[in-house]
Amino acid sequence: MYHTIDLHFLGYKHAIGSFLIESGDGPILIETGPYSTFENLKTGLKTHNYEPEDIKHVFLSHIHFDHAGAAWAFAKNSAKIYLHPFGADHMRDPARLVASASMIYGDQMDTLWGKMEGIHVENLVTCKHGEVIGIGGQSLKALHTPGHAKHHIAWKWKETIFAGDLAGVKIEGGPVVPPCPPPDINLEDWINSIDLVLSEKPSTLILTHYGEEKNPNVHMQELKEILNDWAYWVKEKWEEGMSNAQIIPLFIQYTAKHLKDKGVSDLGIKQYEAANPSWMSVAGLVRYWKKKLA
């Protein structure tokens, strides 16, 4: 059995989750969330009778702040951090990662993500595609799944796959939507990664944003459809000569209508926006088309 810890990002329920698996070698944590929610994570761990220093194994789906921003705090307590080889250098020295994000978020950096510190190389464990990590009677299989990010791993545990952002964002029974931030969005890779995960025949997908999905095939088909829908909608606006600043408000209207048509409340739309900001998806998809059609 695993436990879900709601990190209450920006005060919203079900925007970002962290996941706890019991093992004979202590608890295993999948996803840390950003350091800005570290106190909420500590509170969640305490409900299962753990403190942060009890966590010696942390598995990351990828190195974006909302998934990995607090990993350094566990590494300071000697935890091993398991991740994709492409992400290791940025976690060892996050200066470029922080500088890039600071250009985007400005004075909102601390509110959104909190601080980020480097992780000593001895605490970083890079995992090959298909590699199985055994810890205290539990086994997690690394599935390299680029598309959302080139450094993305989905972790298979028993018949469950902790899918990070590969399986999109789906909050409180609403529709699935694809998070598409720059710089690595690649539609072809994402579709191939979805097919790879489905070939593992999971019974359950766990979404960091947010929770369980018990119908993986239906869910992933819906994700493929909306991913293509969003991508070609943005492509059309970009080819008309619109800037990102012009596209973003139209995209917000377009996606909000989709959510409302699916029965999502106004509060639900805000939860989706917190988990998956519209401006990020516009920026990522425009970048994708610029690279692809250059």
N, C-alpha and C positions, 0 to 999 in steps of 0.2 A: 504494500500500500504506500501511496505517497500523500503528502500534505501540501495544500496550496496556502501561501501566505500572500494576502492582498497588501500591496505596498502603499495604497491610497495616494498615488501620485497626484500632486496638485490638489489634494483633498477629494479626488474623485474615487469612488469604488470601481474596481474591476478595469482599471486602465493598465496596470502592470502587475504581474504576478511573479513570485519566486516559489520554488518547489523543493520539498524536503523528502528525501528517501532515507529510511533507517537501514543501517548496515551493521555487521559485526565489528567494523572498524570505525564506528561512530557515524554521525549523520552526514549525508551527501547533500549538497545544495546545488540546484540547477537554476542559473540566473541569479544575479545579485540585485538587479535594478540599479538606479543611480545612487550616488552617495547622498543625495538630497533626501532620500527616503530611508536612510540607514537606521534611524531611530524606530521607524515603523517596522523594519525588518527585525530589529532586535526584539521588539515587542512580540512579533509573530513567532520568533524562535522561542521566546519564554513560554508561550502557550503550550509548547511541546517540550518544555523543561530543558531547553538548551540556551547557551550563551554563544555569542559570535566566536569566542575562542575554542568552542567545542567543534567547530566546523573545520575539518582538515582536508576536505575534497570539494572543490567548486568547479562545476562544469558550465561553460559559457556557450551559448549558441553563436554569438559573434560579439565584436568589441564595441558596438555602439553604446553610448552612455546609458541608455535606458535598460540595457541588458547586462552591462559589465562595469558600470561606473564605480561600484563599491567593491570590486574584486580585490583591489589593493589593500583594503582594510582587513580582509581575511588573510591575505598573504603575509601581512605584518605579524599575524599570529601563527605563521608557519604553514598555512594551508597551501596545498598544491592547486594550481589553477589550470584546468584542462581546456585547450582551445585549438583553433585552426592554426597551422603554421604561418599563414599570411598575417595573422593578427599579433603574433608574439612580439615583434619589434616595437609596435605601437604601445603594447602593454608594458614592456620593459622601460620605454622612454616615451611617455604620452605627450611630449611637448608639442609635436606637430599636430596631433589630434586635438589638443586643447586650443592651440592657436587657430586652427581652422574653424573649430566650433565657436570660438570667441568672436571671430569675424562675423559669424551668422547671428549669434544670440546676444552679443554685446553685454549689457549690464544685467541680462536675464540669466546668464550662465549659472550663477550660484543658486538662484531660486529654482531653476529647472534641474540642474545636474549635481550641484555641489562640487567639492574639490576632487581632483584626480591626481593620484601619485603613482610613481613608477613601481613596478614589481620586479624583484630580483630574479635574474634568469634561472636560478636554481628552483624557484617556485613555479616556473612556467613549464607546463607539459604539453608539447605539441602532439597532435594525434593525426595519424594517417587515415585516409578513407578506408572504412571497413575494419579499422582497428577496434578490438574489444578490450575495455578496461575493466579489470576485476577488482572489486573492493569489498572486503568483508562479506562475501557470499552474494554480492550483487554484481551484475555485469551491465555495462553500458557500451553500445556500439556506435562509433562515430560514422556519420553519413555526411560526407562533404556535399553541400547543397547550395551552390552559388545561385545567384539570380537577384535576391534582395541585397546581398553583399557577397563579395568574392571570398570572404573569410567566414562563411556561414557553415555551421554544423548542426544537423538535427541528431538528437541522441535517442537511440532505441534502447528501451528498457522493457524486457519481457515482450508483451504485445502492444506496448505503448510507445509512442514517439513524442518526445518533447521537441516541438517543431520550431521554436523560436519565432521568427517572422516569416518563415517559409510558407506557413499555412495561413498567413494573413491575420487580420484583426476582426474579431467577432465578439460583441459585447452583449450580454444579457439576452441572448436569443435573437439578436438582430442579424442582418445579413453579413456575410464575410466581405471584407474590402482589403485591397493590397497596399501595404506601406511601401512607398516608392521614393525614399530619400536618395539624394546623390551621395557618392559618385558612381556606385557600382551597379545600378539597376540594369538588368539585361533580360529581356523577355524570353528569349530562346533558352537561356540557362535556367531561368525560373521554371519554365514549363518542363524542361528535362528533369529538374530536381523534384518537382511534384511527382512526375512519373516514377522516379527512382524510389521515393518514399512509399508510394502506393505499391510498388513491386515487393516491398517488405511485408505487405499484408497486415498492417497494424489494425488492431481493434479500436484503438483510441488515439486521437491526436490531442496533445496538450499545447494550447496557444499561450504564449506569454501575455498576449493582449486578447482574449483572456479566457482561460479555463478549458474544460473538456469538450471534445467533439467526438461523438460516438458513431458518426456516419462518414468516415474518411473519404470514400469515393464520391459521394454526393457533394460534400463540402469542397473537395478539391476541384471538382468540375465547375462548381459555382465560382470558385476563385479564379480559375482559368478564364472564364467568361468575363468577369468584371475587370480582371487585369487587362485583357485585350480591349475591352470597352474604354477604360480610362486612358490607356496608351494611345489609342487612335483618336479619341476625343481631343487630347492634348496636342497630338500631331497636327490635327486639322487647324487648331487655333494658332499654333506656332507657324505653320506654313502660310497662314493668312498675314503673317508679319507681326503678330501680337507679341509684346514683351511678357516676361513672367508676371510683372506687376499688373498687367492688364488681364492675363489669364486667370490669376488666382481668385479674384472675387467671382468670376463666372464659374470657375471650378467648384468653389464653395457652394454656390447656388445649385449647381448640377448634382453634386454628391449629396447635399442636404435633401433635395427632392427625392433622390433614390432612397435614402434612409427613411424619409417620411412615408413614402409609398409602401415601404416594407413594415410600417407600423412603429418606427422608432420615435420616441418622445423627444421633445426639445432638450430635456436633460440628457437623454441618451445620445443625441447628436453632439452635445458638448463632451461627453465621455469619449466618443469616437474621435473627436477633434484633438482631445488631450493625448490619446494614444497614438494618433496618426494625423499630424498636422497637415492641412491641405497644401500649404505653401511648399512643404517638403516634397510632396508627391509631384507637384508641378515642376519644381526645380529638377528633381531626379529624372522625370520622364522627358523633359525638354533636353536635358543633357544626353540621355540615351539616344534620342533621335538625331541630335547634332553629331554624335559620334558615329552612329550607324549610317547616316546619309551623307557624311562628309566625302 
